[in-house]
Amino acid sequence: MYFPVFVHIFFVLAGMFGFAAGVHAQNKQGPLPKTVSSSIGEIKVEQLATLEYPWGMALLPDGRILITEKPGHLRIWENGRLSKPVRGVPDVVYRGKDDQGGLLDVEIDPDFKRNRYVYLSYVEAAEQQSDALRNTDDFRFGPMDPADSIIRGGVVARARLDGDRLRDVEVIWRQEPKTVGRGHFGNRLVFTRDGKLFITSGDRMRFEPAQSLNSNLGKVLRINSDGSIPKDNPFAGKKDARGDIWSYGHRNILAAAVDPSSGQLWTLEMGPLGGDELNLIGKGSNYGWPLVSNGDHYGRDFVHAQLTSIPGHLTSKEYQPPVRSWTPVISPSGATFYTGELFLGWNGNLLAGGLSSQALVRLKLDGERVAIEERIDMQRRVRDVLQTPDGAILLIVDDAKGDLLRLTPAETR
């Protein structure tokens, strides 16, 4: 009797683990729908291009779109065509479809018209590797802890975009410490209205560093555009704490956006076995991971029955609870605040991509609560979301042949 139950639970958890951790589960995609349904009517879906595991997008002032591909390519979408890879992109560490590393997000400087700065997040290997160092199992993951032996970490670099080439590439931030194996790099990039750069940094599937102020793993970081530390950061100049930390106690944030009306940073964070989170990020706040969560360990009541469940956020006033949490998970990735008028009634709404939910998730916020939530079924793993100047919405699909999609209302108003 035990063996069939074990097998059943194994495959259920394996599927959920792949979604929650951001692993690229292969989906057998059906034909791309010509339209999808929403509360405001049918939405037209257009396929613009196909890329290899696209991850991030950024809008240039002239309307061109920068798009990253995890294997290490940066491309430009312009006038209905996808460019060849931009030259000068730094080398990245990427080990194939199930790897969470590679070339990740892209963002442009608020003063791009003058300085031409582009910012990239990606994964690099440590200069010194060790044959004796190997990834170790963690029973909190159950049996799905991926093996790896490369010491690596996330990096943010900036460079000048000169035609089809990046020049003067300079690393301005690194995840510390680098660690062997596993995923959870995070590394979404978001600029604030005053020109500061927020970076999301995952816990590298190491749990405890998220609560340590001596590490920038499991954090939201805030730096100046040149990599220096803003003097008004909560831990700047303090002993035994890193100055780049803005908030801590995070697991793996793959979606972040600044509300243009308030200037506040909102993030969507992948939970463990359940418990994805929408958080309003506060200066110096602790969001509790791994001490509290609305999700649970993968290994509890499965491989290690003695492993206790993770207490919920509301069991302690010490940690900032999420504004909204999801179980089953939506696996959020990529987000933007919609500021256009093309989609009637969506202005000011937060739009987020969903991987396991295969959806565009629309959230109408009312202060610090979600007033309306809608899932628009895209039948695809949505990795990132971008608004174009005409109010259309662009999505990129997480797949070996990941489409760039354009959404517009099906009916002309």
BAKEKE-822934 format. One record per atom (N, C-alpha, C): residue in one letter; x, y, z. Coordinates in pm, whole numbers, plus 50000, padded with zeros to 5 digits. Layout:
<pts>
AXYZ ...
</pts>
This chain:
<pts>
M500844988050000 M500005000050000 M500875012550000 Y501965012450071 Y502805024450082 Y503405028449950 F503835018849870 F504525022249744 F503635030249649 P502385025949622 P501545033849532 P501305048049584 V501075049549715 V500875062849772 V502125071249753 F503285065249778 F504555072249762 F504725077349620 V504445068549524 V504595072249383 V503645083649347 H502405082449392 H501415092749361 H501845106249416 I502225106649542 I502625119249603 I503885124649537 F504805115649503 F506045120049438 F505755128049312 F504865122749225 F504635129649099 F503805142249119 V502905142349213 V502165154549242 V503115165449287 L503985161949384 L504915171949437 L505945175949333 A506375166349254 A507375169649151 A506825180249057 G505565178849018 G504965188848931 G504845202248999 M504405202149125 M504255214749196 M505605221049222 F506595212849253 F507935218149279 F508485225049155 G508285218849041 G508785224848918 G508175238448894 F506895240048924 F506255252848903 F506705262849007 A506655259249134 A506935268749240 A508365273449239 A509295264749207 A510695268549207 A511095275349079 G510245275348979 G510565281748854 G511265272748756 V511335259848782 V511965250448690 V511145249848562 H511795248348449 H511105248948321 H510485235548286 A509345232948343 A508625220748306 A508215221848159 Q508385211248085 Q508005211247945 Q506495209447934 N505865218847868 N504425217947848 N504135215147702 K503185206347677 K502755203847541 K501725214547505 Q502205225147442 Q501335236247410 Q500435232747291 G499175236047306 G498275234747194 G498415246647102 P497585247247000 P497625258546908 P497395271746983 L498065282246939 L497905295247001 L496485300246976 P495755303747084 P494395308847062 P494425322446993 K493465324746904 K493375337546835 K492815348446927 T491965344147020 T491415353247120 T491345345947254 V491365353747362 V491135348447496 V490065357047563 S489365351047658 S488255357947723 S488715365747844 S488035376947868 S488305385047987 S487005391648030 S487035398348144 S485835404848197 S485415416748113 I486325421848027 I485965433247942 I485715428847798 G485635415847775 G485385410647643 G486545402747588 E486465398847462 E487495390847400 E488755399147375 I489905392647394 I491205399047372 I491895392047256 K492355399847160 K493045394447044 K494485391047080 V494945379347035 V496305374647062 V497055373346930 E498165380546919 E498995380146799 E500385374846834 Q500895366046752 Q502255361046766 Q503185369946685 L504145376246753 L505065385346685 L506395378846651 A506875369946738 A508175363746718 A508285351646809 T509305343446786 T509585331846870 T511035332246914 L511245330247044 L512575330947104 L512865318347184 E514105316947229 E514515305447309 E514545309047457 Y513565304147530 Y513435307147673 Y513635321947703 P512795330647649 P512895344847683 P512585347147830 W513205357547888 W513055359648033 W512615373848070 G513185383948005 G512865397648044 G512725406747923 M511975417847942 M511775427747837 M511945441847893 A512375451047806 A512445465147842 A512105473347719 L511385484247741 L510945493047634 L511935504547618 L512465506247496 L513345517447466 L512505529747430 P513045541847450 P512255554047424 P511715555047282 D512395548847185 D511945549647046 D510945538747009 G510505530847108 G509505520647085 G510055506847059 R511355505447042 R511935492247026 R511895484747159 I511955471447152 I511865463047270 I513145454747285 L513775455447401 L514885446647435 L514315434047498 I514805422347454 I514325409647508 I515525400647535 T515585394847655 T516645385447689 T516205371147662 E517185362647628 E516995348247620 E517965341747717 K517495332147794 K518305326347900 K519645320547854 P519745314547735 P521045309447693 P522125320247677 G521745333147683 G522755343647681 G522635353747569 H521445354747508 H521255363947397 H520355375647436 L520725387447390 L519885399347401 L519485403247259 R518185404547237 R517685407847104 R516845420547109 I516645426446990 I515855438646977 I514695436046880 W513485438746928 W512305437846842 W512035451746785 E512005452746652 E511855465746588 E511165464146454 N510095471846434 N509395472146306 N509045458146255 G508535449846344 G508075436746303 G509155426346285 R510365429346328 R511465419946311 R512255418246440 L512765406346458 L513625403246572 L515075403546526 S515925410846596 S517305412546555 S518135400046581 K519295399646523 K520305390046563 K520755393546704 P521425384246775 P521875387446911 P522755399846914 V522485408547010 V523315420347033 V524705415847077 R525715421747020 R527085418047054 R527505424547186 G528495418447252 G529045424147374 G528345419947502 V527345411047493 V526675406147613 V527645397347692 P527765399247823 P528695390947902 P528365376047892 D529375367647912 D529145353247918 D528295349848040 V527385340348024 V526525336248134 V526695321348158 V526325316948279 V526295302748310 V524865297948295 Y524675288848200 Y523345283448171 Y523525268848135 R522795259948201 R522995245548185 R521795238548123 G521025245548045 G519925239047977 G518565242148034 K517535235947978 K516145239747999 K515685239848143 D516245231348229 D515785230848368 D516585239948460 D517505247648403 D518365256448482 D517665269848501 Q517685274948624 Q517095287948653 Q518075299448627 G519305296048587 G520315306248562 G520275311248420 G521405316948376 G521515322348242 G521355337448242 L520955342848126 L520685357248113 L519245359648155 L519045368748249 L517725370448310 L517105383748269 D517085393548356 D516305405548329 D517105416148253 V516365425748197 V516955437248130 V516145449648168 E516825460548187 E516185473248219 E517015484448158 I516395495848134 I517155507148081 I517205518248185 D518215526648175 D518395537848266 D517265548048247 P516785554248355 P515765564748339 P516245576148248 D517555578148241 D518135588548156 D518775582448031 F518135571947977 F518715564547865 F518985573247743 K518115582747713 K518305591147595 K519655598247597 R520125601347717 R521405608247729 R522575598747743 N522445588547833 N523615580347865 N523655566647798 R522525562247739 R522455549447665 R522705537147752 Y522515538147883 Y522805526947973 Y521695516447970 V522125503847957 V521265492247969 V521785483748085 Y520885478048163 Y521245469948279 Y520785455548255 L521675446148280 L521385431948263 L521625424648394 S520745415048427 S521035405748535 S521285392048473 Y522255385048527 Y522615371948473 Y523365364048580 V523705351648546 V524365342748642 V525795340148594 E526745341448686 E528145338848655 E528695328448752 A529755321748710 A530455312148797 A531515319448878 A531825314148996 A532925319449074 A534245316749003 E535205325649019 E536505323848954 E537205311349003 Q537045308249130 Q537655296349189 Q536585285949215 Q536755274249155 Q535855263149177 Q536585252349258 S535845243149315 S536445232549395 S535855219149355 D536705209549321 D536235196149288 D535645189049409 A536045193549528 A535585186949650 A534225192049696 L533775203149637 L532535209449681 L531365204349598 R530355199149663 R529185193949594 R527915198849664 N526875199949587 N525585203449644 N525135192449741 T524565196549851 T524075186849950 T522555186949954 D521995175449987 D520555174249996 D520015182650111 D518795187150097 D518085193950205 D516725187350217 F516465180750329 F515255172550341 F513975181050334 R514105194250347 R512925202650336 R512365203150193 F513175198750095 F512715198049957 F512145184449921 G512175174850012 G511805161349974 G512855155949878 P512465147949779 P513445141649691 P513785149849567 M513295162349556 M513435169649431 M514555179949432 D515465179149527 D516555188849536 D517525186649420 P517635196049324 P518465193649206 P519955193649238 A520695184249179 A522125183249203 A522875192749111 D523935198749161 D524765207749083 D526075209449159 S527135212549087 S528435213949153 S529145226849116 I528445236149050 I529065248649009 I528785259449114 I529835265949160 I529675277349250 I529345289449164 R528195295349188 R527765306449102 R526805315649177 G526515326949113 G525615336649173 G525155346849071 G524155354549109 G523605364649021 G524465377249017 V524385384048905 V525185396048879 V524305406348810 V524545419048837 V523935429748759 V525065437948697 A524975440048567 A525965447948495 A525245458848416 R525975469748392 R525425479948303 R526405482148188 A525845486548075 A526655488747956 A525945498947869 R526655504447774 R526065514147681 R525625506747554 L524385509147513 L523885503347390 L524285512247274 D525115506747187 D525625514047072 D525255506146946 G524125509546886 G523655502046770 G523295487946807 D524025478246750 D523775464046780 D524835458346872 R525405466846956 R526505462447042 R526435469147179 L526825461647284 L527015467347417 L528485470947436 R528705482747489 R530085487147514 R530235491147660 D531475491047708 D531815495447844 D531025487647949 V530985474447934 V530255465948029 V530945466448165 E530165468848270 E530695470248407 E529755463548506 V530265454248585 V529465447948690 V529295457848805 I528045460348847 I527785469948954 I527235463449080 W526885450349075 W526325443449192 W526465428549173 R526685421549285 R526765406949284 R526035401049404 Q525435389149381 Q524915381449494 Q526085376449577 E525955377649708 E527005372949799 E526345366049919 P526835354349953 P527935347149886 P527455339249766 K528375336449674 K528085326649571 K527985313049638 T527165304349580 T526975291449643 T526835280749535 V527065268549574 V527005257549478 V525555253249457 G525215250949332 G523955244449299 G522705252549322 R521605246149289 R520265250949313 R519925263449233 G518725268349247 G518255279649169 G517955291749256 H516755297549237 H516285309149312 H517275320849304 F517565324949183 F518425336649167 F517635349549182 G516345349349140 G515565361749143 G516035370949033 N516515382749073 N517205392348986 N516315399748888 R515085403148928 R514305413148856 R514895427048885 L514845435648785 L515395449148794 L514265459248777 V514185468948869 V513125479148862 V513715492448907 F513595502748824 F514015516148863 F512885523648931 T513245531849028 T512285540449099 T512215553949029 R511265562049073 R511095575249012 R512285584349039 D513025581849148 D514175590249179 D515485584249129 G515405574149042 G516595568948977 G517345558249053 K516785553249162 K517415542149234 K517005528949168 L517865518949182 L517615505949119 L517305495449225 F516105489549217 F515755478149300 F516165465249228 I516735455949304 I517125442849254 I516505432449347 T515825422649291 T515325411749374 T516365400449373 S516645395049490 S517675384749504 S517085372749577 G517025361249508 G516455349249568 G517355343449676 D516805333849751 D517545327849863 D518475316749819 R518585314349686 R519405303849629 R519025290149685 M517775288849729 M517265276249786 M518085271949907 R518555281849982 R519355279250102 R518625282950231 F517395288050220 F516565291050337 F517175301850426 E518105298150514 E518555306650624 E519155320150583 P519875321350469 P520435334450436 P519415345750422 A518155342150399 A517135352450383 A516965360950508 Q517295355450625 Q517175362850751 Q518495369250795 S519575366650724 S520875371950763 S521135385350696 L521485395350775 L521805408450721 L523235409250670 N523985398350684 N525345397850631 N525385392150489 S524225388350436 S524125382750302 S523075390550225 N523235391450093 N522175397850015 N521315387649942 L521325375149989 L520425364849938 L519085365750010 G517985363749937 G516665364449997 G516275378550037 K516635388049951 K516435402149982 K515865409949864 V515365421949893 V515215432349792 V516335442249819 L517115445049715 L518255454149729 L517945467449661 R518585477849707 R518435491249649 R519815497649636 I520155501249513 I521455507349488 I521275519349397 N522335527549388 N522365538049288 N522685531849153 S522475539249047 S522645533648913 S524085530048881 D525035535248959 D526445531648938 D526905520549032 G525995515149113 G526325504349205 G526625508749345 S526755521649368 S527025526649504 S525785525549591 I525965526949722 I524885524949818 I524235538249854 P522925539549837 P522245551849880 P522385553850031 K522625565950071 K522845568750213 K521585566750297 D520405567350233 D519165565750310 D518665551350312 N519465541650265 N519085527650281 N519005524150429 P518135514850468 P517895512350611 P519105507350689 F520035500350623 F521185494850696 F522505500950648 A522435511750574 A523655518150524 A524505523150641 G525775519350640 G526695523850742 G526605516650875 K525735506350884 K525575499051009 K526505486951013 K526995484051131 K527885472651150 K527095459551139 D527735449551082 D527135436251070 D525855436150987 A525795444750888 A524655444750795 A525135450550662 R524555445650555 R524915450450422 R524125463050389 G524805472650334 G524165485250303 G523205484750186 D523315474450099 D522445473949982 D521065468250012 I520845463050134 I519575456750169 I518485467350191 W517345465050125 W516155473450146 W515105466050229 S514875453350198 S513995444850279 S514525430650275 Y514055422150367 Y514615408650376 Y513545398650416 G513985385750424 G513025375250453 G512215371250331 H512865371250213 H512195367550088 H512705354150038 R511875347249959 R512235334249904 R512755335549761 N511875339049668 N512295340149528 N511335349449456 I511735361949440 I510885371949377 I511235372749229 L510275369049144 L510475369848999 L509565380048933 A508835387649011 A507955398048957 A508005410149050 A508245421948992 A508335434149071 A507975446048983 A507285455749041 A506905467748966 A506685479249064 V507025491249019 V506785503249096 V505485509549050 D504595512449145 D503325518949114 D503615533349073 P503325537248949 P503665550848905 P502895561748978 S501755558249037 S500965568349107 S501465571149248 S502085561049311 S502525562549450 S504035561349467 G504705555349370 G506145552849383 G506475540849468 Q505465533349513 Q505705521749599 Q506075509449517 L506965501249573 L507375488849509 L506485477349554 W505925470149455 W505155458149480 W505915446349420 T505915435049491 T506565423049440 T505615411249450 L505855401349363 L505155388649371 L506205377949387 E506055369949490 E507095360649535 E506605346349529 M507455337549479 M507105323349476 M507225317249615 G506135311149660 G506175304049786 G506715290049767 P506815282149874 P507285268249862 P506135259449813 L505675250149892 L504535241749857 L503275249549892 G502835258449800 G501775267949828 G502335281049880 G501465291049894 G501855303349959 G502575313549873 D502285314349742 D502805325649664 D502305338649727 E503085349449712 E502785361649785 E502775374049696 L501875383249726 L501905396949678 L502295405549796 N503395413049783 N503885421049894 N504055435649854 L503695444449945 L504035458649936 L505315460450015 I506385464349946 I507705464150007 I507975476950085 G508295475150214 G508595486250302 G510065486750339 K510565498450361 K511965500750396 K512325493450525 G513305484250519 G513785477150636 G512865466250686 S511795463050614 S510825453250663 S511325438950644 N510845430050733 N511175415850730 N509915408150694 Y509975400650582 Y508805393550531 Y508755378950574 G509705374850658 G509535362650734 G510145349750685 W510445348650554 W510975336050504 W512375333450561 P512665320850605 P511865308750600 P511155305750732 L511095315650821 L510525313250954 L509015312650952 V508385320150861 V506945319550844 V506645319250695 S505525313250659 S505085312550520 S503655307550519 N502905311250417 N501575305550398 N501635292650318 G502865288150284 G503085275250221 G503745265750318 D504295254850267 D504885244750354 D506085238250287 H506865230450363 H508005223250310 H507535211950219 Y508325209450115 Y508025198250026 Y508225184750095 G509125184250193 G509465171550254 G508575167450370 R507695176450417 R506885173250535 R505865162450503 D505725152750592 D504795141450579 D505025133650449 F506255134050400 F506535127150275 F507815119150290 V508925125850302 V510195119150325 V510585119950472 H510335131450533 H510695133350674 H509445137350752 A508755127650799 A507505130350870 A507735138450997 Q508985138351050 Q509255145751172 Q509415160651146 L509475164851017 L509635178950983 L508335186351011 T508405196451094 T507205203851130 T506835213551019 S505575217251013 S505105226650912 S505635240550943 I505655249050840 I506105262850858 I504955270850918 P505175278151026 P504105286451081 P503625296850980 G502345300350985 G501805310550896 G502235324550938 H502075334050848 H502485347850877 H501775353750998 L500515350351012 L499735356551119 L500025350851256 T500925341151265 T501305335751396 T502305344751467 S502815354951398 S503785363951460 S503595377951405 K503675387951493 K503585401951452 K504945407651411 E505975399151420 E507335403651390 E507555405151240 Y506775397851161 Y507015397351017 Y505865403550938 Q506205409750827 Q505215416250743 Q504445405650663 P503135404950679 P502365394850605 P502115399450461 P501845390050371 P501545394050233 P500195400750224 V500055409250123 V498765415450095 V497795404950041 R498345395449966 R497545384549908 R498455372449896 S497915360649920 S498685348449897 S497825338549820 W498515329349751 W497825319749665 W498245305449697 T497255296849722 T497425282349729 T496165276149670 P496245269149559 P497425265549480 P498135277949425 V499395276049391 V500225287249350 V499895291749208 I500255304449179 I500165309649042 I501535310048977 S502605309049055 S503985309849007 S504225322848931 P504185334249002 P504265347248934 P505635350048876 S505655356148758 S506905360048693 S506635371848601 G507275383048630 G507105395048550 G505855402648588 A505965416048597 A504795424048634 A504975438348585 T503855445048564 T503865459248529 T502545465548571 F502575478348598 F501335485848622 F500855491348489 Y499595488648458 Y499045493148331 Y498655507748341 T499125515848247 T498865530248248 T498135534948122 G497725525648037 G497085529247911 G495565529947922 E494935532847808 E493475533847800 E492885523647703 L493725515847636 L493245506447535 L492355495647599 F492745491047718 F491965481147792 F491105488747893 L489845490047862 L488935498347941 L488865493748086 G489135503048177 G489035500248320 G490285494148382 W491325491848302 W492535485548356 W493575495648403 N493405508248374 N494405518148413 N494665517748564 G495935516648601 G496325515848742 G496355501748797 N495935491848717 N495945477948764 N497335471848752 L497635462548840 L498885455048836 L498665442448753 L499485440748650 L499405429048563 L500625420348587 A500405407448613 A501515398248642 A501395385848556 G502535380348516 G502565367748444 G502435356148541 G501895345148491 G501785332948571 G502375321248496 L503275313948560 L503905302348498 L503015290048512 S502865284648632 S502015272848649 S500555276048620 S500125288248647 S498735292148620 S498495294748472 Q499575296348394 Q499485298948251 Q498495310248223 A498715321248292 A497715331948287 A498365345648294 L497605355448250 L497875369348283 L496975372648400 V497585376248513 V496835378648636 V496655393748653 R495415398248659 R495115412448675 R494645415148817 L495285424848883 L494965428349020 L494625443149028 K493415446249067 K493025460149093 K493235462749241 L494135471649273 L494505474249411 L493695485849468 D493345484649593 D492665495249666 D493475497549793 G494395507049787 G495295508949900 G496195496849917 E496085490150030 E496915478550059 E496085465750055 R495125465249969 R494355452949951 R494055450949802 V493745438549767 V493335435349631 V491825436149625 A491315445649546 A489875447449535 A489265438049431 I489975436049320 I489495427249213 I490665419049162 E490435406249140 E491435397449081 E490825390048964 E491585389448855 E491125382348736 E492285374648676 R492005362248634 R492995354248563 R492535352448419 I493375356748327 I493095355448185 I493905343648133 D493205333348094 D493835320648056 D494565322147923 M495905321747929 M496725323147808 M497165309647753 Q496945298847828 Q497335285447784 Q498835284547756 R499575293147820 R501025293947804 R501635298547936 R502875294347964 R503595299148082 R504105313448055 V503515323048122 V503845337048096 V505015341148184 R506125345148121 R507355348548192 R507475363448224 D507035372248134 D507155386548159 D506055394048087 V505775406248136 V504675414548088 V505205428648064 L504785434747952 L505235448247918 L504105455647847 Q503975468547876 Q503015476947805 Q503745485247701 T503155486147581 T503725494447476 T503085508347480 P503695518247411 P503165531947418 P501715533347371 D501245524747281 D499865525647233 D498865518747325 G499345513347436 G498465506747532 G498295491947514 A498915486247410 A498895471647394 A499745465147502 I499545452147522 I500295444647622 I501105433847552 L502395433147584 L503265422847532 L503525412447640 L503505399647601 L503855388647690 L504955380547624 I505845374747705 I506765364747654 I506475351547725 V506615340847648 V506255327447694 V507505319647730 D507475313247846 D508595305247895 D508575291547828 D509385290247723 D509435277747650 D510665277747559 A511075265747518 A512205264847424 A511895272447296 K510625272847259 K510155281247150 K509105290547208 G509615300647280 G508745309547356 G508315321547274 D507015322947255 D506495333647169 D506525347247237 L506715357447157 L506415371347193 L505005373947144 L504095377247238 L502685378847206 L502245393247228 R501325397847145 R500745411147159 R499245409747184 L498765416347291 L497365415747328 L496715429347304 T495565429247238 T494745441147218 T493285437047228 P492395446447260 P490975443047260 P490535438247122 A489745427847119 A489305422146992 A488335431346919 E487565439146994 E486605448246934 E487105462446944 T487015469846836 T487425483846835 T486345492246899 R486765500646992 R485785509147062 R485725523046997 
</pts>
